[in-house]
Amino acid sequence: MRVGVIGLGDIAQKAYLPVIAAQPGVEPHLHTRTPATLQRTGDTWRVPRQHRHADLDSLLGAGLDAAFVHAPTEVHPELVTRLLQAKVPTYVDKPLAYDLTDARRLVALAREGGVSLAVGFNRRHAPGYVQCLDHPRDLVLLQKNRVGLPEEPRPMVYDDFIHVVDTLRFLAPEPYDRVDVRARVRDGLLHHVVLQLSGPSCTALGIMNRLSGSAEEILEVSGQDSKREVRNLAEVVDHKGQPSVRRRGDWVPVARQRGIEQAALAFLDAVRTGRTLDARDALLTHELCEQVVTSVLASAA
């Protein structure tokens, strides 16, 4: 299986390449426009020189069976369009695009061509979060905070807060019928944002503070006098009487802890078996992100 890896930044090198390169029968093909990065990464992973590509035409000429896109968000629409037009099953880091129109076009292009398109919402595969699906979830609360990183609303929501948005959708036990957004914007920069999704018997609350005292991610799901807490995707604490703590094993890779390994392998398995993946559900997360952006910009006007 010839698998293209487009964009060789930190996320590709630390999380995805270790998974892709370890799979039997997978032949990685690397692409970046930065010659030094292409050489260094190719040497590190012992990728033959003929499988290192400085331009997209060369990569597509290799006859790819699948591709992973880890390039900056700004170039996702162009890259993903070319891959889908070439009938290459494609896994792309979230988001599909900063513009909802582009995201809709890409999902439609994939469906019309019968080509798999998957979006990298790895938290749907993270063991700690998956374990919350079997817990009562009258209230879902997810905080994903950063230190000293206020940012313009659109890139902050689509590049980072989108994880919170998608995880709330993943864990909410019922459809929501109300969306509320609160935010603080100063000098054009988004300091914090709060999203509340409400249904008849469940509330899901997502918070991101870019001026927090620490970088942290804390999930709590509660109901029926019990609570399950997941800290930084690594530590699961059940609260019912005395707290019970389960920590990530010392030898569990970070990519597995964060669900990246499972997401990548699920995509490759779909390619092997000829199953077409549909990104329509991922598009719903993008549409909700656009609601957040619109509300944030309106509140700052």
C-alpha positions as CSV (number, residue, x, y, z in Angstrom):
1,M,0.0,0.0,0.0
2,R,1.5,3.3,-1.1
3,V,0.7,6.0,1.5
4,G,1.5,9.6,1.0
5,V,2.3,11.8,3.9
6,I,1.9,15.5,3.0
7,G,3.4,18.0,5.4
8,L,6.2,16.9,7.7
9,G,5.9,19.1,10.7
10,D,5.7,18.1,14.4
11,I,2.4,16.3,14.3
12,A,3.4,14.2,11.3
13,Q,6.8,13.3,12.7
14,K,5.8,12.8,16.4
15,A,2.4,11.1,16.0
16,Y,1.6,9.8,12.5
17,L,4.9,8.7,10.9
18,P,5.7,6.3,13.8
19,V,2.3,4.6,13.2
20,I,2.3,4.6,9.4
21,A,6.0,3.4,9.1
22,A,5.4,0.5,11.5
23,Q,2.6,-1.0,9.4
24,P,3.5,-4.1,7.4
25,G,3.0,-3.7,3.7
26,V,2.8,0.1,3.9
27,E,5.2,2.1,1.6
28,P,5.4,5.7,2.9
29,H,5.8,8.5,0.3
30,L,6.8,11.8,1.8
31,H,6.0,15.3,0.4
32,T,7.1,18.7,1.6
33,R,8.3,21.8,-0.3
34,T,11.2,22.2,2.2
35,P,14.2,20.3,0.9
36,A,16.0,20.1,4.3
37,T,13.0,18.7,6.0
38,L,12.3,16.2,3.3
39,Q,15.9,14.9,3.5
40,R,16.0,14.8,7.3
41,T,12.7,13.1,7.6
42,G,13.4,10.6,4.8
43,D,16.7,9.7,6.4
44,T,15.2,9.3,9.8
45,W,12.5,6.9,8.6
46,R,14.7,5.3,6.0
47,V,12.4,6.2,3.1
48,P,14.1,5.6,-0.3
49,R,14.9,8.7,-2.2
50,Q,12.6,7.8,-5.0
51,H,9.7,8.0,-2.4
52,R,10.6,11.5,-1.4
53,H,8.6,14.1,-3.4
54,A,9.3,17.9,-3.6
55,D,6.0,18.6,-5.4
56,L,2.5,17.3,-5.4
57,D,2.6,16.2,-9.1
58,S,5.5,13.8,-8.3
59,L,3.6,12.4,-5.3
60,L,0.4,11.8,-7.3
61,G,2.5,10.2,-10.0
62,A,3.6,7.5,-7.5
63,G,0.1,6.0,-7.7
64,L,-1.0,6.5,-4.1
65,D,-3.4,4.1,-2.4
66,A,-4.1,6.6,0.4
67,A,-2.8,9.9,1.8
68,F,-2.5,11.8,5.1
69,V,-2.5,15.6,5.0
70,H,-0.7,17.3,7.8
71,A,0.1,20.6,6.0
72,P,-1.1,24.0,7.3
73,T,-4.8,24.6,7.2
74,E,-4.5,27.3,4.6
75,V,-3.5,24.8,1.9
76,H,-6.0,22.0,2.9
77,P,-8.6,22.9,0.2
78,E,-6.1,22.9,-2.6
79,L,-4.3,19.7,-1.5
80,V,-7.5,17.7,-0.6
81,T,-9.1,18.8,-3.9
82,R,-6.2,17.4,-5.9
83,L,-6.1,14.2,-3.9
84,L,-9.9,13.6,-4.3
85,Q,-9.8,14.4,-8.0
86,A,-7.1,11.7,-8.3
87,K,-9.4,9.3,-6.4
88,V,-7.0,9.0,-3.5
89,P,-8.6,8.1,-0.1
90,T,-7.6,11.0,2.1
91,Y,-7.2,11.6,5.9
92,V,-6.8,15.2,6.7
93,D,-5.9,16.9,10.0
94,K,-8.7,19.0,11.4
95,P,-10.1,21.3,10.1
96,L,-10.9,20.7,6.5
97,A,-10.7,24.4,5.9
98,Y,-11.1,27.8,7.6
99,D,-14.0,28.6,5.2
100,L,-17.2,26.5,5.7
101,T,-17.9,26.8,2.0
102,D,-14.6,25.1,1.2
103,A,-15.3,22.4,3.8
104,R,-18.8,21.7,2.3
105,R,-17.3,21.6,-1.2
106,L,-14.7,19.0,-0.2
107,V,-17.2,16.7,1.5
108,A,-19.4,17.0,-1.6
109,L,-16.5,16.3,-3.9
110,A,-15.6,13.1,-2.0
111,R,-19.2,11.9,-2.0
112,E,-19.7,12.5,-5.7
113,G,-16.5,10.7,-6.5
114,G,-17.1,7.8,-4.1
115,V,-13.7,8.5,-2.4
116,S,-13.0,8.2,1.3
117,L,-12.5,11.4,3.2
118,A,-11.7,11.3,6.9
119,V,-11.0,14.2,9.3
120,G,-8.6,13.7,12.2
121,F,-10.8,14.0,15.3
122,N,-8.5,11.7,17.3
123,R,-10.3,12.3,20.6
124,R,-13.1,10.1,19.3
125,H,-10.6,7.2,19.5
126,A,-8.8,8.2,22.8
127,P,-9.3,5.4,25.3
128,G,-10.1,7.7,28.2
129,Y,-12.8,9.5,26.2
130,V,-14.2,6.3,24.6
131,Q,-14.6,4.9,28.2
132,C,-17.0,7.8,28.9
133,L,-19.5,6.5,26.5
134,D,-20.6,3.9,29.0
135,H,-21.0,6.4,31.8
136,P,-24.2,8.4,32.6
137,R,-23.8,11.8,30.8
138,D,-26.5,14.2,32.1
139,L,-23.8,16.8,32.1
140,V,-20.7,16.9,29.9
141,L,-18.0,19.4,30.7
142,L,-14.7,19.8,28.7
143,Q,-12.1,22.4,29.4
144,K,-9.1,22.7,27.1
145,N,-6.9,25.6,28.3
146,R,-3.7,27.3,27.2
147,V,-1.2,29.8,28.6
148,G,-0.6,33.2,27.0
149,L,-2.1,32.3,23.6
150,P,-4.9,34.7,22.7
151,E,-5.6,34.5,19.0
152,E,-7.8,35.8,16.2
153,P,-11.2,34.0,16.5
154,R,-11.4,32.0,13.3
155,P,-8.0,30.2,13.5
156,M,-8.4,29.7,17.2
157,V,-11.8,28.1,16.8
158,Y,-11.1,26.0,13.7
159,D,-7.5,24.9,14.7
160,D,-8.0,24.3,18.4
161,F,-11.5,24.8,19.9
162,I,-12.8,22.5,17.2
163,H,-11.5,19.5,19.3
164,V,-13.8,20.7,22.1
165,V,-16.7,21.2,19.8
166,D,-16.4,17.7,18.2
167,T,-15.9,16.0,21.5
168,L,-19.0,17.5,22.9
169,R,-20.9,16.2,19.9
170,F,-19.3,12.8,20.3
171,L,-20.2,12.5,23.9
172,A,-23.6,14.1,24.0
173,P,-26.1,11.3,24.6
174,E,-28.9,13.0,22.6
175,P,-29.3,15.6,19.9
176,Y,-29.1,19.2,21.1
177,D,-31.7,21.8,20.3
178,R,-30.1,24.9,21.7
179,V,-26.6,26.5,21.1
180,D,-25.3,29.2,23.3
181,V,-21.9,30.9,22.9
182,R,-20.1,33.4,25.2
183,A,-16.7,34.9,24.6
184,R,-14.2,37.6,25.5
185,V,-12.5,39.4,22.7
186,R,-9.9,42.2,23.3
187,D,-8.1,44.1,20.5
188,G,-9.3,41.5,18.0
189,L,-7.9,38.5,19.9
190,L,-10.1,35.8,21.5
191,H,-9.2,35.3,25.1
192,H,-11.8,32.7,26.1
193,V,-14.9,31.1,24.6
194,V,-17.7,29.0,26.2
195,L,-20.0,26.8,24.2
196,Q,-23.2,25.2,25.6
197,L,-25.2,22.6,23.8
198,S,-28.5,21.8,25.5
199,G,-31.0,18.9,24.9
200,P,-34.1,17.8,26.7
201,S,-32.1,15.8,29.3
202,C,-28.5,16.7,28.8
203,T,-26.2,19.7,28.8
204,A,-22.7,19.7,27.2
205,L,-20.4,22.6,28.1
206,G,-17.1,23.4,26.4
207,I,-14.6,25.9,27.6
208,M,-11.3,27.2,26.2
209,N,-9.3,29.9,28.1
210,R,-6.2,31.0,26.2
211,L,-5.0,33.0,29.2
212,S,-5.1,30.2,31.8
213,G,-2.6,29.3,34.4
214,S,-1.7,26.1,32.8
215,A,-2.1,24.0,29.6
216,E,-4.6,21.4,30.5
217,E,-7.5,19.3,29.2
218,I,-10.1,18.1,31.7
219,L,-13.2,16.2,30.8
220,E,-16.0,15.4,33.3
221,V,-19.1,13.4,32.5
222,S,-21.6,13.0,35.3
223,G,-25.1,11.6,36.1
224,Q,-26.9,9.3,38.5
225,D,-24.7,10.4,41.4
226,S,-21.5,9.5,39.8
227,K,-18.8,11.3,37.8
228,R,-16.0,10.2,35.5
229,E,-13.1,12.6,35.0
230,V,-10.3,12.4,32.4
231,R,-7.2,14.5,32.9
232,N,-5.0,15.3,29.9
233,L,-6.3,12.2,28.1
234,A,-4.1,10.1,30.5
235,E,-5.7,9.7,33.9
236,V,-9.2,8.5,34.5
237,V,-10.8,9.1,37.9
238,D,-14.2,7.6,38.8
239,H,-16.1,9.4,41.6
240,K,-18.7,7.4,43.5
241,G,-17.9,7.5,47.1
242,Q,-14.1,7.1,47.2
243,P,-12.3,8.2,44.0
244,S,-10.8,5.4,41.9
245,V,-7.8,6.4,39.7
246,R,-6.5,4.7,36.5
247,R,-3.4,6.1,34.9
248,R,-1.9,5.5,31.5
249,G,0.6,2.7,31.5
250,D,4.3,3.6,31.5
251,W,4.8,2.0,28.1
252,V,1.6,3.3,26.3
253,P,2.7,5.5,23.4
254,V,1.4,9.1,23.5
255,A,-0.2,8.6,20.0
256,R,-2.2,5.7,21.4
257,Q,-3.2,7.6,24.5
258,R,-4.5,10.5,22.4
259,G,-6.3,8.3,19.9
260,I,-4.1,9.2,17.0
261,E,-2.8,5.7,16.4
262,Q,-6.3,4.2,16.5
263,A,-7.7,6.9,14.1
264,A,-4.9,6.4,11.6
265,L,-5.2,2.6,11.7
266,A,-9.0,2.8,11.3
267,F,-8.5,4.8,8.2
268,L,-5.9,2.5,6.7
269,D,-8.1,-0.5,7.5
270,A,-10.9,1.1,5.6
271,V,-8.6,1.6,2.6
272,R,-7.5,-2.0,2.7
273,T,-11.0,-3.4,2.9
274,G,-12.4,-1.0,0.3
275,R,-14.8,0.7,2.7
276,T,-15.6,4.3,1.8
277,L,-15.5,6.8,4.7
278,D,-18.0,9.7,4.6
279,A,-17.1,13.0,6.2
280,R,-20.6,14.3,6.5
281,D,-20.6,14.0,10.3
282,A,-17.3,15.9,10.5
283,L,-18.9,18.6,8.4
284,L,-21.5,19.0,11.2
285,T,-18.7,19.9,13.6
286,H,-17.4,22.5,11.1
287,E,-20.9,24.0,10.8
288,L,-21.1,24.3,14.6
289,C,-17.6,25.9,14.6
290,E,-18.9,28.5,12.1
291,Q,-21.8,29.2,14.5
292,V,-19.2,29.8,17.3
293,V,-17.1,32.1,15.1
294,T,-20.1,34.1,13.9
295,S,-21.3,34.5,17.5
296,V,-17.8,35.6,18.7
297,L,-17.4,38.1,16.0
298,A,-20.9,39.5,16.6
299,S,-20.2,39.9,20.3
300,A,-16.9,41.8,19.5
301,A,-18.6,44.2,17.1
